Amino acid sequence: MRLFDEHAVLRFAILFACLLFAAFIPDILNFNAHVLSLVSYFVAIAFLAYISMFYKFPSSGSSKKIRNDLEIPENVSNDTVRDYQKDLHEKDELFKMVVDVSSDGFWTFDVPTGKVYWSSRVAKLLGMDPSQVGDSFDLIKNLVIESDWGKFRAALNESLNEDKPFTVTLGLLSQKAGEKNIVVTGRPQMNDDGRPIRVIGSLGVFMDKASIERQNYSFVYQDPLTGVNNRKFFLEKLKIEVELGVKRPDYSFAVALLDIDSFGAINASYSTNFGDNVLRIVSDRIKGSCRDNDCVARIGPDVFAVILHNIQGANSEDELLPIVRRLHNNVKTPIQLEGKELYISVSMAVVVNREADCVEDIMANANAVLRDLKKNGEHGNIQFFTGGIREKAMKLYKLEYEIRRAIQAKEFVLMYQPIVDIGNGDKIVGFEALVRWNNTEQGIISPAEFIPIAEETGLIVPMGALILKMACEQTKKWVDMGYKNIKVAVNFSAKQFALENMVDDVKKVLAETHLNPQNLKLEITEYTAMCEVEKTIDIMRALSSMGLQISIDDFGTGYSSLSYLKRYPVHTLKMDKSFIDHVAEDEEDATFAKMVIGIAKSLNLDLIAEGVETADQLEFLRREGCRQIQGYYFSKPLNPEDALGYLQEHYNEAVTPVAAEVVA
């Protein structure tokens, strides 16, 4: 029956009309004499009554034109449904990931079922196994004090009844790591009827003012890798100590710098993560070797600093030596890590506060000591600062300034030491370009005097660029004279090789000098080759694809692995002079030299023995099959004019100058 639908008025009107017809029309028309007419009359009234109560009238305004130009496929694919399901699943996963990486924990309370969902972050904040959190508020009930549990329930109920968010701070029963309280927040979600269906909230650790200050302190003053103090804290602490020492002449302290030698080789040989673990172990050993009031800090990538407070008898080096020696010995003890035993070398510089009255001088003195240790090849030793070292430091600072000026004035010159092939009549195959400093006041200065400073200050980069261009220009002159197959080797430092635009710089120099890349050989040390192995290999491949040859200098003195060496696009190995000096009389050196020669042969690489000075050394190398020789036995480094004379006497091919070819 449809009496009370949207057409109720119409239906009752028709029904009322039927009643009127039934009551008055028969008398008016006098149907008594005509029974059949009366029957048909009441059938019509019944039909109208049926329509008024049961007929479905069309809705007003609902009539629409039906389009018949649309094609509706008979079979609808389920792919769209699957895509919707996949999207929903991915969004759900993304939502969970966002929740899990949040600094606070996340929870939802389903009101109809009473179930609670806790994110994995909640378990982590509370120090619990995720499988133990459950699906109810018992998690909070079991962790907080009884009165606070009541406070939470009251806040939750009020939120559900009044549709408003809440925040409560709850005290934990078990206070771990200084955490006393947690903060729980929630916001209800209502349906269309205004009834709560769920509550969404967060849970985090309450941070009072002291906690926030501690956290900010760690960000500003703590080394994130090792947990010890950082450079900023160390310098501020050192300033306080210096000021105290100035006010109290009897107050003494010492600063010790510990530098892990060749730390880059550890990262290259193992991994960066392995190196980070080494740093953590070293920092723990330093802390364990110091007293509670001593200050330990990491002030560089592989440099630690210690302020040793209140040193009794610090006026005597002998009194301080046992303290720093114990510290030094503990740090350099072999490290057991990832199933490997690692021996580390640590250079240590010690400065007592009586030697300087400001932070800058103390640090300058300590760095001068470390620099002096490395320059003298005394890695792994302990060195106290003395006035002589200070004088050396001032001399080095002056030297740095002079090097900068010399680069601008182009005071550096190149000498060329021949490389000969003893298997081909001692004929020359190339030169090594060696830099000298032609100082206006002191004359020729040995590279041993200025190269270490240039390396340390980064001046080796502009100096190296200048040397490369000078060598390419000179080589181009010799090639144009007809010595087309001559090769000149130029040394590249680790800092040069690490430049992002290193390959482009070499291309630019070759283009400017019009030198064929086949006439240039780049030499890098074994240590440089092992720094950032994958990057080094990519650079070598790029250079090799240009036609340049690459040589590993000082082979046998570094950390290279044969497995890596096979991956390098290397053409030549240079055996270090230290293994050549005593091959004729020392069996151990001879054995090592034979091993290097064997490695070069097995990898099908050229081998150059450098530093050959005697006939006995030459004969040994000839007997073992090493053909290319460099050293004073054949020639000292020559200036360009004398090098040309040596070329003219010992070049083994026909010489056809470029000018003659053009004329022909």
Helices and strands as residue ranges (DSSP letters): H 8-29, G 31-33, H 35-54, H 79-101, E 105-110, E 115-118, H 120-125, G 130-132, H 138-143, H 146-162, E 166-171, E 181-190, E 196-205, H 209-221, H 231-247, E 254-260, H 263-269, H 272-289, E 295-300, E 303-308, H 317-331, E 335-337, E 340-342, E 346-352, G 353-355, H 359-375, E 382-384, H 387-409, E 412-421, G 422-424, E 427-439, E 443-445, H 447-457, H 460-480, E 487-491, H 494-497, H 502-513, G 517-519, E 520-525, H 526-530, H 533-545, E 549-555, H 562-565, E 572-575, G 577-579, H 587-602, E 606-610, H 615-624, E 628-630, H 640-650, H 658-663
